[in-house]
Amino acid sequence: MSRPMTLAEKILARAAGRPAAAAGEILWAEPDVAMMDDPLGPNLIQEGLERLGGRLRHPERVVVISDHCAPPANVAHANLLKVTRQWAKRYQIARFHEFEGICHQLMVEEGYVRPGQLVVGTDSHTVMGGALGAFATGIGSTEMLGVLVTGQMWFRVPTTVRVRWEGRLPFGVMAKDLILHLLGQVGPAGLNYQAVEFCGSAVDALPMDERFCLTNMVVEGGAKAGLIPPDQVTREWLQAVLDPEAYAALEWLEPDPDAAYARELVESVDALTPQVATPGNPANAVPVAAVEGVKVDQAYLGGCAGGRLSDLAAAASLLGGRRVAEEVRLIVCPASRRVWQQAMASGVLQTLYEAGAIVTAPGCGACGGGHSGILGDGEVAVSSTNRNFPGRMGSGSASIYLASALTVAAAALTGRLTDPRDILEA
Amino acid sequence: MTIHPKPIEGRAWRLGDNVDTGQLALAEYSAQGVAVYARHCLEHLRPEFAAEVRPGDLVVAGENFGSGSSRETAVLALKHLGVAAVVAASFARLFFRNAINLGLPVVECKEVARIADGDRVVVDPWRGQVDNLTRQESYPASALPEHLRELLEAGGLVPWLERRMRDSR
């Protein structure tokens, strides 16, 4: 019997066609899924693709999703979408989407990410898919070109950090608070080159929506992948997404019980409080109490780490029957059309509307500085998205505080950074 | 074209820790081509950089250089400006891979704090050494593993794959 393996090691071994893999080894593996988005996909790889023969090794493994520039805000965006659309047609990519939402959300909603798979994508938040027990990671466009042409890519098998969260998240505290807290502990490079495996009773209790937020943001600590070993929650979620045949064919890989971890962080979440990442870096986490009272111009609820139904519903639960502060704009950008539809059907959008929110088209929106909610010079935003680097959402002199959907909603209501529990308990 | 594995000498532009790809390729200039990214490269951190950097200059940064997004335009903007190599205390993995894939030499050196803005520096990514000519000091650096050296010597992933395809015919 081979040496016990972490989930990351197991998946990379399988994708490399080997019985085993150990951290530190360099191996060539075959991604099961290769996803490209609009800014970093077809428009950048086409020239190289022609040089390398112009043929895709496995077109059936390719997914193309236009999300950053959809709907387009200018001619450059529109042309980018056009090139991407034409490319998908030319190469007969069956799994092509545009105007439907954020690529990472569609990747899981459409059942493209499956447990045990190796998934690569031309966007750093591809790591989100690891919540389904896959090894999902972001790659550059040239790397993607190599994958398209050869079907393979080299990996250095990462060491794994195990994060074990026990206990129960207190009322008013969300997965976003957990991951910001972790990033604050490890720092912006604290997980560099590593995989993170999440476990513990607090993680077990999270619905998939919230789990996606955890794995989405591991890259803010530099991690190569974030994984949650599949359990009953994963199974139920996939049963709803996949047809019975696809579900029956799933390969459920799990970490071995005595696998070797580079580090284990064990913590009780019972006393965790709402967190905020102060401007500049997602790892600048502090309890919201430390920055309470900071005035905000914009409250933004959206993105692939804060625009799912659970986020919108949480914000609605706080804002129901209330009205956002006059000097604040609350912009809501659902992560996908499906999230938009579910939020509409369940009355969440109505509640947000009545509270004064502006609801925009699903997609990346203002998160990457694209459109629909860009910040002006010196403005202050609180956002449920995943990055707050200078200039991330527009002006380089704007300040972005990252927080949970509840904390964003609380700030929208009062016009200042506020502990959401003060309002929920009132 | 093959880049010959010789040391690279240049003038250092000193940057701090956690320089993210959004500083190298600013989102607000997206979809306008690499030349536009290059013109605004690092404008929030070093407003004079894009105008004053000269071909052959080196970027010398602290920990976690190139963190954040997967955008290769971060590498391409530096290449467009003629930056010959990047030395950093550590790199974010996406930037590191992208740089190798696009033929931009990257070297990890823990003693970057000894290098000041404007110092003349010689970088040897093949041997794993950084020499500071201004201070007359040498610092150990990490040598690239064999397969990455091969990629870099070929000029990046595309020429490397081209060569491999040619050889297998």
Contacts between the chains, C-beta under 8 A, distances in Angstrom:
chain1	res1	chain2	res2	distance
A	26	B	145	7.1
A	26	B	147	6.8
A	39	B	30	6.0
A	39	B	31	6.8
A	39	B	71	7.4
A	40	B	70	6.4
A	40	B	71	6.1
A	40	B	72	7.1
A	44	B	72	6.9
A	48	B	158	4.7
A	51	B	158	6.1
A	51	B	162	6.3
A	52	B	158	6.7
A	52	B	161	5.6
A	52	B	162	6.5
A	52	B	165	6.8
A	53	B	165	6.9
A	68	B	30	7.7
A	69	B	30	7.9
A	69	B	31	6.8
A	74	B	31	7.9
A	76	B	30	7.5
A	76	B	31	3.7
A	76	B	32	5.9
A	77	B	31	5.9
A	79	B	31	7.4
A	80	B	31	5.1
A	122	B	70	5.9
A	123	B	69	7.2
A	123	B	70	5.8
A	124	B	68	6.7
A	124	B	69	4.9
A	124	B	70	4.6
A	124	B	94	6.0
A	126	B	70	8.0
A	138	B	69	7.9
A	138	B	70	4.3
A	138	B	94	5.9
A	139	B	70	6.3
A	139	B	94	7.3
A	139	B	97	7.1
A	140	B	70	5.4
A	140	B	71	7.7
A	140	B	72	4.5
A	140	B	75	7.9
A	140	B	94	6.4
A	140	B	97	6.2
A	140	B	98	3.8
A	140	B	101	6.1
A	140	B	102	8.0
A	141	B	70	7.9
A	141	B	72	5.1
A	142	B	72	6.2
A	142	B	98	6.9
A	142	B	101	4.2
A	142	B	102	6.0
A	142	B	156	6.9
A	142	B	157	5.1
A	142	B	158	6.5
A	143	B	97	6.1
A	143	B	98	7.2
A	143	B	101	5.6
A	143	B	157	7.0
A	145	B	157	7.2
A	145	B	158	6.8
A	146	B	101	7.6
A	146	B	157	5.2
A	146	B	161	6.2
A	149	B	161	6.4
A	150	B	161	7.0
A	154	B	147	6.6
A	188	B	17	8.0
A	188	B	18	5.0
A	188	B	64	5.7
A	188	B	67	6.1
A	189	B	18	7.1
A	189	B	63	5.4
A	189	B	64	3.6
A	189	B	67	6.9
A	189	B	90	6.2
A	189	B	92	7.3
A	192	B	64	6.7
A	192	B	90	6.5
A	192	B	92	6.7
A	192	B	93	6.6
A	193	B	93	5.3
A	222	B	64	6.4
A	222	B	67	6.4
A	222	B	92	5.7
A	222	B	93	6.9
A	224	B	93	5.9
A	281	B	18	6.2
A	368	B	27	5.4
A	368	B	69	7.7
A	369	B	22	7.8
A	369	B	26	7.9
A	369	B	27	3.2
A	369	B	28	5.5
A	369	B	30	7.5
A	370	B	27	7.1
A	370	B	30	7.2
A	374	B	28	8.0
A	387	B	22	7.6
A	387	B	68	6.7
A	389	B	20	4.7
A	389	B	22	4.6
A	389	B	23	7.2
A	389	B	68	6.2
A	390	B	22	7.4
A	390	B	23	7.0
A	390	B	44	4.9
A	391	B	22	6.0
A	391	B	23	7.5
A	391	B	26	5.8
A	391	B	27	6.7
A	391	B	28	6.7
A	391	B	44	5.8
A	392	B	22	5.8
A	392	B	27	6.8
A	394	B	28	6.7
A	396	B	26	7.7
A	396	B	43	7.3
A	396	B	44	4.3
